[in-house]
């Protein structure tokens, strides 16, 4: 069983930023994808968390752009 962390912005009533799941949260990912299909890329296995956080901080990277687009939808 792999732990998964959500690196995106809060999606009200669905998932919080930096929320950790002790299981693969299929239902949560489906709900988040209804808000934006890009949300699924922001659910990252803990094995890859260091790499993913670095990519998230890197301006113009795929995760960075996905985060920003999802954040705009929330506002």
Biotite code that builds the C-alpha atoms (Angstrom):
import biotite.structure as struc

atoms = struc.array([
    struc.Atom([0.000, 0.000, 0.000], chain_id="A", res_id=1, res_name="UNK", atom_name="CA", element="C"),
    struc.Atom([1.467, 3.325, -1.088], chain_id="A", res_id=2, res_name="UNK", atom_name="CA", element="C"),
    struc.Atom([0.774, 6.649, 0.568], chain_id="A", res_id=3, res_name="UNK", atom_name="CA", element="C"),
    struc.Atom([-0.359, 9.485, -1.682], chain_id="A", res_id=4, res_name="UNK", atom_name="CA", element="C"),
    struc.Atom([-0.144, 13.235, -1.076], chain_id="A", res_id=5, res_name="UNK", atom_name="CA", element="C"),
    struc.Atom([-2.177, 15.944, -2.781], chain_id="A", res_id=6, res_name="UNK", atom_name="CA", element="C"),
    struc.Atom([0.074, 18.877, -3.725], chain_id="A", res_id=7, res_name="UNK", atom_name="CA", element="C"),
    struc.Atom([-2.557, 21.141, -5.275], chain_id="A", res_id=8, res_name="UNK", atom_name="CA", element="C"),
    struc.Atom([-4.559, 23.993, -3.796], chain_id="A", res_id=9, res_name="UNK", atom_name="CA", element="C"),
    struc.Atom([-7.586, 23.323, -1.596], chain_id="A", res_id=10, res_name="UNK", atom_name="CA", element="C"),
    struc.Atom([-10.688, 22.148, -3.434], chain_id="A", res_id=11, res_name="UNK", atom_name="CA", element="C"),
    struc.Atom([-13.512, 22.987, -1.061], chain_id="A", res_id=12, res_name="UNK", atom_name="CA", element="C"),
    struc.Atom([-15.364, 19.930, 0.177], chain_id="A", res_id=13, res_name="UNK", atom_name="CA", element="C"),
    struc.Atom([-13.077, 17.525, -1.715], chain_id="A", res_id=14, res_name="UNK", atom_name="CA", element="C"),
    struc.Atom([-9.410, 17.738, -0.706], chain_id="A", res_id=15, res_name="UNK", atom_name="CA", element="C"),
    struc.Atom([-6.988, 19.992, 1.185], chain_id="A", res_id=16, res_name="UNK", atom_name="CA", element="C"),
    struc.Atom([-3.515, 21.093, 0.155], chain_id="A", res_id=17, res_name="UNK", atom_name="CA", element="C"),
    struc.Atom([-0.830, 18.664, 1.390], chain_id="A", res_id=18, res_name="UNK", atom_name="CA", element="C"),
    struc.Atom([-3.433, 16.101, 2.481], chain_id="A", res_id=19, res_name="UNK", atom_name="CA", element="C"),
    struc.Atom([-1.932, 12.623, 2.851], chain_id="A", res_id=20, res_name="UNK", atom_name="CA", element="C"),
    struc.Atom([-3.844, 9.431, 2.080], chain_id="A", res_id=21, res_name="UNK", atom_name="CA", element="C"),
    struc.Atom([-2.798, 6.019, 3.385], chain_id="A", res_id=22, res_name="UNK", atom_name="CA", element="C"),
    struc.Atom([-4.488, 4.478, 0.317], chain_id="A", res_id=23, res_name="UNK", atom_name="CA", element="C"),
    struc.Atom([-4.996, 5.340, -3.357], chain_id="A", res_id=24, res_name="UNK", atom_name="CA", element="C"),
    struc.Atom([-7.924, 7.821, -3.180], chain_id="A", res_id=25, res_name="UNK", atom_name="CA", element="C"),
    struc.Atom([-9.756, 6.984, -6.450], chain_id="A", res_id=26, res_name="UNK", atom_name="CA", element="C"),
    struc.Atom([-13.020, 8.579, -5.361], chain_id="A", res_id=27, res_name="UNK", atom_name="CA", element="C"),
    struc.Atom([-11.307, 11.812, -4.256], chain_id="A", res_id=28, res_name="UNK", atom_name="CA", element="C"),
    struc.Atom([-9.320, 11.996, -7.498], chain_id="A", res_id=29, res_name="UNK", atom_name="CA", element="C"),
    struc.Atom([-12.513, 11.563, -9.552], chain_id="A", res_id=30, res_name="UNK", atom_name="CA", element="C"),
    struc.Atom([-14.212, 14.388, -7.661], chain_id="A", res_id=31, res_name="UNK", atom_name="CA", element="C"),
    struc.Atom([-11.165, 16.655, -8.047], chain_id="A", res_id=32, res_name="UNK", atom_name="CA", element="C"),
    struc.Atom([-11.031, 15.892, -11.788], chain_id="A", res_id=33, res_name="UNK", atom_name="CA", element="C"),
    struc.Atom([-14.617, 17.119, -12.119], chain_id="A", res_id=34, res_name="UNK", atom_name="CA", element="C"),
    struc.Atom([-13.273, 20.532, -11.054], chain_id="A", res_id=35, res_name="UNK", atom_name="CA", element="C"),
    struc.Atom([-10.229, 20.220, -13.345], chain_id="A", res_id=36, res_name="UNK", atom_name="CA", element="C"),
    struc.Atom([-8.765, 17.213, -15.176], chain_id="A", res_id=37, res_name="UNK", atom_name="CA", element="C"),
    struc.Atom([-5.292, 18.501, -14.232], chain_id="A", res_id=38, res_name="UNK", atom_name="CA", element="C"),
    struc.Atom([-5.953, 17.727, -10.558], chain_id="A", res_id=39, res_name="UNK", atom_name="CA", element="C"),
    struc.Atom([-5.041, 14.050, -11.031], chain_id="A", res_id=40, res_name="UNK", atom_name="CA", element="C"),
    struc.Atom([-1.402, 15.007, -11.654], chain_id="A", res_id=41, res_name="UNK", atom_name="CA", element="C"),
    struc.Atom([-1.203, 16.716, -8.268], chain_id="A", res_id=42, res_name="UNK", atom_name="CA", element="C"),
    struc.Atom([-1.810, 13.446, -6.387], chain_id="A", res_id=43, res_name="UNK", atom_name="CA", element="C"),
    struc.Atom([1.723, 12.093, -5.914], chain_id="A", res_id=44, res_name="UNK", atom_name="CA", element="C"),
    struc.Atom([3.060, 8.927, -4.302], chain_id="A", res_id=45, res_name="UNK", atom_name="CA", element="C"),
    struc.Atom([5.182, 9.652, -1.256], chain_id="A", res_id=46, res_name="UNK", atom_name="CA", element="C"),
    struc.Atom([8.094, 7.843, -2.939], chain_id="A", res_id=47, res_name="UNK", atom_name="CA", element="C"),
    struc.Atom([8.266, 10.729, -5.445], chain_id="A", res_id=48, res_name="UNK", atom_name="CA", element="C"),
    struc.Atom([7.394, 13.603, -3.128], chain_id="A", res_id=49, res_name="UNK", atom_name="CA", element="C"),
    struc.Atom([10.806, 15.335, -3.110], chain_id="A", res_id=50, res_name="UNK", atom_name="CA", element="C"),
    struc.Atom([11.048, 15.343, -6.909], chain_id="A", res_id=51, res_name="UNK", atom_name="CA", element="C"),
    struc.Atom([7.423, 16.466, -7.279], chain_id="A", res_id=52, res_name="UNK", atom_name="CA", element="C"),
    struc.Atom([7.741, 19.322, -4.779], chain_id="A", res_id=53, res_name="UNK", atom_name="CA", element="C"),
    struc.Atom([10.843, 20.563, -6.591], chain_id="A", res_id=54, res_name="UNK", atom_name="CA", element="C"),
    struc.Atom([9.001, 20.436, -9.907], chain_id="A", res_id=55, res_name="UNK", atom_name="CA", element="C"),
    struc.Atom([6.051, 22.253, -8.352], chain_id="A", res_id=56, res_name="UNK", atom_name="CA", element="C"),
    struc.Atom([8.370, 25.110, -7.300], chain_id="A", res_id=57, res_name="UNK", atom_name="CA", element="C"),
    struc.Atom([10.058, 25.309, -10.727], chain_id="A", res_id=58, res_name="UNK", atom_name="CA", element="C"),
    struc.Atom([8.358, 28.122, -12.658], chain_id="A", res_id=59, res_name="UNK", atom_name="CA", element="C"),
    struc.Atom([6.839, 26.900, -15.921], chain_id="A", res_id=60, res_name="UNK", atom_name="CA", element="C"),
    struc.Atom([7.001, 23.172, -15.096], chain_id="A", res_id=61, res_name="UNK", atom_name="CA", element="C"),
    struc.Atom([3.986, 20.971, -15.764], chain_id="A", res_id=62, res_name="UNK", atom_name="CA", element="C"),
    struc.Atom([3.083, 20.633, -12.069], chain_id="A", res_id=63, res_name="UNK", atom_name="CA", element="C"),
    struc.Atom([3.589, 24.363, -11.503], chain_id="A", res_id=64, res_name="UNK", atom_name="CA", element="C"),
    struc.Atom([1.256, 25.258, -14.381], chain_id="A", res_id=65, res_name="UNK", atom_name="CA", element="C"),
    struc.Atom([-1.304, 22.634, -13.300], chain_id="A", res_id=66, res_name="UNK", atom_name="CA", element="C"),
    struc.Atom([-1.307, 24.064, -9.762], chain_id="A", res_id=67, res_name="UNK", atom_name="CA", element="C"),
    struc.Atom([-1.796, 27.621, -11.039], chain_id="A", res_id=68, res_name="UNK", atom_name="CA", element="C"),
    struc.Atom([-4.657, 26.677, -13.361], chain_id="A", res_id=69, res_name="UNK", atom_name="CA", element="C"),
    struc.Atom([-6.417, 24.785, -10.586], chain_id="A", res_id=70, res_name="UNK", atom_name="CA", element="C"),
    struc.Atom([-5.838, 27.669, -8.180], chain_id="A", res_id=71, res_name="UNK", atom_name="CA", element="C"),
    struc.Atom([-7.469, 30.121, -10.632], chain_id="A", res_id=72, res_name="UNK", atom_name="CA", element="C"),
    struc.Atom([-10.551, 27.911, -10.899], chain_id="A", res_id=73, res_name="UNK", atom_name="CA", element="C"),
    struc.Atom([-10.921, 27.993, -7.131], chain_id="A", res_id=74, res_name="UNK", atom_name="CA", element="C"),
    struc.Atom([-11.007, 31.782, -6.980], chain_id="A", res_id=75, res_name="UNK", atom_name="CA", element="C"),
])
